Amino acid sequence: MSDRPRFPLQDEMTGEVVSDPDGFPIAELEGHDYLGLSETLSLEERAAGERAWRYGHVIVDEAQDLTPMQWRMVARRARGHSMTIVGDLAQRTVGDPASWPQLLPPEVGEVSRFDLTTNYRSPEPVSVLAAQVLDQLPQNLVAPTAIREGEHDVERVATNDVVQSVADQIKRHGEDFDGQIAVIAVEPSRFVTEDERVRVLSPTAAKGMEFDSVIVVEPSEILTLDHGLGLLYVAITRSTDRLVMVHANPLPDYLRP
């Protein structure tokens, strides 16, 4: 049991309260008194009692990937546990599959939950394919409904030369429109290009990003990674317009036409 003082804190000589019940030092406290008080506190206790260490509201993105320790860190920095938490369990790539009640620790406090049911990013053909990947995940997640029909079907390019086929797809997509292109592969270094409109990324690096055209290389290789299904879902859902899967290895049944 620690013998360090707990909030609310009182001056040992006068008995006066020198911090409010929430742990915030009273503004009228004399400077030398505060300095003396700070010397008796741990770093954690100083953080809890100092407004400058905490925020009125905290926004957490990619929240599905936070560890219990990270959640505790975030909760300590949000005054009154005022937070907006945004995440997609389908894109979880750390730890075991879990629901939000299992992921959020008691330190976060009460939560009002809102599920987004509309997909504003991907057109319907991409969204339908992503839903088929979602069905393979163990959390029983519901796929959002695409708001756009889209003009292009998902393409599947079987090849004996993946590197050349990816280069051909980059050239074809670059000639067709002026948008941004992503190549998402387990080994991005195999597909380096000088085209400034092209980003070559691993599935993990692609999280949170979006592109007009996405070329997913060897989905079966992505599935061999830790959290492979989640990373495949990430790769497929980066597209706002076109999606092409280039593969030499057979596609799993749920990715076939």
C-alpha positions as CSV (number, residue, x, y, z in Angstrom):
1,M,0.0,0.0,0.0
2,S,1.5,3.3,-1.1
3,D,1.8,6.1,1.6
4,R,1.7,8.8,-1.0
5,P,-1.1,11.4,-0.6
6,R,-4.3,10.9,-2.5
7,F,-6.8,13.4,-3.9
8,P,-8.3,15.6,-2.5
9,L,-5.1,16.8,-1.0
10,Q,-4.8,18.9,2.2
11,D,-2.0,21.1,3.5
12,E,-0.5,19.2,6.5
13,M,0.0,22.4,8.5
14,T,-3.3,24.2,7.9
15,G,-5.6,21.4,6.9
16,E,-6.8,23.4,3.9
17,V,-7.7,21.5,0.8
18,V,-5.2,22.3,-1.9
19,S,-6.8,20.4,-4.8
20,D,-10.4,19.9,-5.7
21,P,-12.0,16.4,-5.7
22,D,-11.1,15.8,-9.3
23,G,-7.4,16.4,-8.5
24,F,-7.0,19.8,-10.1
25,P,-4.8,22.2,-8.1
26,I,-6.7,25.2,-6.8
27,A,-5.7,28.3,-8.7
28,E,-5.1,30.4,-5.6
29,L,-2.5,28.0,-4.2
30,E,0.7,29.9,-3.5
31,G,3.6,29.1,-5.9
32,H,5.9,27.9,-3.2
33,D,3.2,25.7,-1.7
34,Y,2.6,24.0,-5.1
35,L,6.3,23.4,-5.6
36,G,6.4,21.7,-2.2
37,L,3.3,19.7,-3.0
38,S,4.7,18.6,-6.3
39,E,7.8,17.1,-4.6
40,T,5.6,14.8,-2.6
41,L,3.7,13.4,-5.6
42,S,4.5,10.6,-8.0
43,L,4.6,11.5,-11.8
44,E,1.3,9.7,-12.2
45,E,-0.3,11.8,-9.4
46,R,1.1,15.0,-10.7
47,A,-0.4,14.2,-14.1
48,A,-3.8,13.4,-12.6
49,G,-3.8,16.7,-10.7
50,E,-2.6,19.1,-13.4
51,R,-4.9,20.4,-16.1
52,A,-2.1,20.8,-18.6
53,W,-1.5,17.1,-18.7
54,R,-5.2,16.3,-19.6
55,Y,-7.6,17.3,-22.4
56,G,-11.2,18.3,-22.4
57,H,-12.0,15.8,-25.1
58,V,-9.9,13.0,-26.8
59,I,-10.6,11.5,-30.3
60,V,-9.2,8.0,-30.7
61,D,-9.0,6.7,-34.3
62,E,-8.2,3.0,-35.3
63,A,-9.4,2.2,-31.8
64,Q,-9.8,-1.5,-32.5
65,D,-6.0,-1.9,-32.3
66,L,-5.3,-0.3,-28.9
67,T,-3.9,-2.5,-26.2
68,P,-5.2,-2.5,-22.6
69,M,-2.2,-0.4,-21.5
70,Q,-2.8,2.2,-24.3
71,W,-6.4,2.4,-23.2
72,R,-5.4,3.2,-19.7
73,M,-3.0,5.9,-21.0
74,V,-5.8,7.5,-23.1
75,A,-8.4,7.4,-20.3
76,R,-6.0,9.2,-17.9
77,R,-5.6,12.0,-20.4
78,A,-9.3,12.6,-21.0
79,R,-11.0,14.7,-18.3
80,G,-14.2,13.1,-17.3
81,H,-13.5,10.3,-19.8
82,S,-14.9,12.5,-22.6
83,M,-13.9,10.7,-25.7
84,T,-15.0,9.9,-29.3
85,I,-13.8,6.4,-30.1
86,V,-13.7,5.4,-33.8
87,G,-12.8,1.9,-35.0
88,D,-13.7,-1.1,-37.2
89,L,-13.4,-4.5,-35.6
90,A,-13.0,-6.1,-39.1
91,Q,-9.7,-4.2,-39.3
92,R,-8.4,-5.4,-36.0
93,T,-4.8,-6.6,-36.4
94,V,-3.6,-7.0,-32.8
95,G,-4.6,-9.5,-30.2
96,D,-7.5,-11.9,-30.5
97,P,-10.8,-11.2,-32.2
98,A,-13.1,-9.4,-29.7
99,S,-16.2,-7.3,-29.3
100,W,-16.2,-3.7,-28.2
101,P,-17.3,-4.6,-24.6
102,Q,-14.4,-6.9,-24.5
103,L,-11.9,-4.4,-25.8
104,L,-12.9,-1.3,-23.8
105,P,-11.5,-1.5,-20.2
106,P,-13.4,-0.2,-17.2
107,E,-11.2,2.9,-17.1
108,V,-13.1,4.2,-20.2
109,G,-16.4,4.4,-18.3
110,E,-19.9,4.4,-19.8
111,V,-20.1,4.3,-23.6
112,S,-22.8,5.3,-26.0
113,R,-22.4,3.2,-29.2
114,F,-23.3,4.1,-32.7
115,D,-22.8,1.7,-35.6
116,L,-22.3,3.1,-39.1
117,T,-24.4,1.2,-41.6
118,T,-23.5,3.1,-44.8
119,N,-20.3,2.7,-46.8
120,Y,-19.4,6.1,-48.3
121,R,-16.0,5.0,-49.6
122,S,-16.3,1.9,-51.7
123,P,-18.7,1.3,-54.6
124,E,-21.1,-1.6,-54.5
125,P,-18.9,-4.2,-56.3
126,V,-16.1,-3.6,-53.9
127,S,-18.4,-3.5,-50.9
128,V,-20.0,-6.8,-51.8
129,L,-16.6,-8.5,-52.1
130,A,-15.5,-7.0,-48.7
131,A,-18.7,-8.4,-47.2
132,Q,-17.7,-11.9,-48.3
133,V,-14.4,-11.4,-46.5
134,L,-16.2,-10.1,-43.5
135,D,-18.3,-13.3,-43.4
136,Q,-15.1,-15.2,-42.7
137,L,-14.3,-13.3,-39.5
138,P,-15.5,-14.7,-36.2
139,Q,-17.1,-11.6,-34.7
140,N,-20.4,-11.8,-36.7
141,L,-20.0,-8.3,-38.1
142,V,-22.6,-6.7,-40.3
143,A,-21.3,-5.2,-43.6
144,P,-22.3,-1.6,-44.3
145,T,-24.3,-0.9,-47.4
146,A,-22.6,1.0,-50.2
147,I,-24.2,4.3,-51.2
148,R,-22.7,4.3,-54.7
149,E,-23.3,1.7,-57.4
150,G,-19.9,2.2,-59.1
151,E,-19.0,1.9,-62.8
152,H,-16.5,-1.0,-62.6
153,D,-16.7,-4.6,-61.6
154,V,-14.0,-6.1,-59.4
155,E,-11.3,-7.6,-61.7
156,R,-9.4,-10.8,-61.1
157,V,-6.2,-11.2,-63.1
158,A,-4.6,-14.7,-63.1
159,T,-1.0,-14.6,-64.2
160,N,2.3,-16.5,-64.3
161,D,4.2,-13.2,-63.9
162,V,2.8,-11.2,-61.1
163,V,5.4,-8.4,-61.3
164,Q,4.8,-7.8,-65.0
165,S,1.0,-8.0,-64.6
166,V,1.1,-5.4,-61.8
167,A,3.2,-3.1,-64.1
168,D,0.6,-3.6,-66.9
169,Q,-2.2,-2.7,-64.5
170,I,-0.5,0.4,-63.3
171,K,0.0,1.5,-66.9
172,R,-3.6,0.8,-67.9
173,H,-5.1,2.5,-64.9
174,G,-2.8,5.5,-65.3
175,E,-3.9,5.9,-69.0
176,D,-7.6,5.6,-68.1
177,F,-7.9,8.3,-65.4
178,D,-5.9,10.8,-63.3
179,G,-6.6,9.4,-59.9
180,Q,-4.3,7.9,-57.2
181,I,-3.3,4.3,-57.5
182,A,-2.2,1.9,-54.7
183,V,-0.4,-1.4,-55.0
184,I,-1.0,-3.4,-51.8
185,A,1.3,-6.4,-51.4
186,V,3.0,-8.5,-48.7
187,E,6.4,-7.6,-50.3
188,P,6.0,-4.0,-51.6
189,S,9.6,-3.7,-52.7
190,R,8.9,-6.1,-55.6
191,F,6.7,-3.5,-57.2
192,V,8.6,-0.2,-57.0
193,T,7.5,2.3,-59.7
194,E,8.6,5.8,-60.7
195,D,5.0,6.8,-61.3
196,E,4.3,9.6,-58.7
197,R,0.6,8.7,-58.6
198,V,1.3,5.2,-57.4
199,R,1.8,4.2,-53.7
200,V,3.2,0.8,-53.1
201,L,2.2,-0.4,-49.6
202,S,1.9,-3.3,-47.3
203,P,-1.6,-4.1,-46.0
204,T,-0.7,-2.8,-42.6
205,A,0.7,0.5,-44.0
206,A,-2.5,0.9,-46.1
207,K,-4.8,1.2,-43.0
208,G,-6.7,4.4,-42.9
209,M,-5.9,5.4,-46.5
210,E,-8.0,5.4,-49.6
211,F,-7.2,5.5,-53.3
212,D,-9.2,5.8,-56.6
213,S,-7.7,2.5,-57.9
214,V,-6.3,-0.4,-55.8
215,I,-4.3,-3.4,-57.1
216,V,-4.2,-6.1,-54.5
217,V,-1.4,-8.5,-55.1
218,E,-1.7,-12.2,-54.2
219,P,-4.5,-12.2,-51.7
220,S,-3.5,-15.7,-50.6
221,E,-0.2,-14.4,-49.4
222,I,-1.9,-11.7,-47.3
223,L,-4.0,-14.5,-45.7
224,T,-0.8,-16.1,-44.4
225,L,0.1,-13.1,-42.3
226,D,-1.0,-12.7,-38.7
227,H,-4.5,-11.4,-38.7
228,G,-4.5,-12.1,-42.5
229,L,-8.3,-11.9,-42.9
230,G,-8.4,-8.5,-41.3
231,L,-5.5,-7.3,-43.4
232,L,-7.2,-8.6,-46.6
233,Y,-10.3,-6.7,-45.6
234,V,-8.2,-3.6,-45.2
235,A,-6.6,-4.0,-48.6
236,I,-9.9,-4.6,-50.4
237,T,-11.7,-1.6,-48.8
238,R,-9.1,1.0,-49.7
239,S,-10.7,1.5,-53.2
240,T,-13.1,4.4,-54.0
241,D,-13.5,3.3,-57.6
242,R,-11.6,0.3,-59.1
243,L,-10.3,-2.9,-57.5
244,V,-8.1,-5.4,-59.2
245,M,-6.7,-8.6,-57.7
246,V,-3.6,-9.9,-59.4
247,H,-2.6,-13.5,-58.5
248,A,-0.6,-16.5,-59.5
249,N,-1.8,-18.5,-56.5
250,P,-5.5,-19.7,-56.5
251,L,-8.0,-17.4,-54.9
252,P,-10.1,-18.6,-52.0
253,D,-13.7,-19.4,-52.9
254,Y,-15.1,-16.3,-51.3
255,L,-13.0,-14.1,-53.6
256,R,-14.0,-15.8,-56.8
257,P,-16.7,-14.4,-59.1
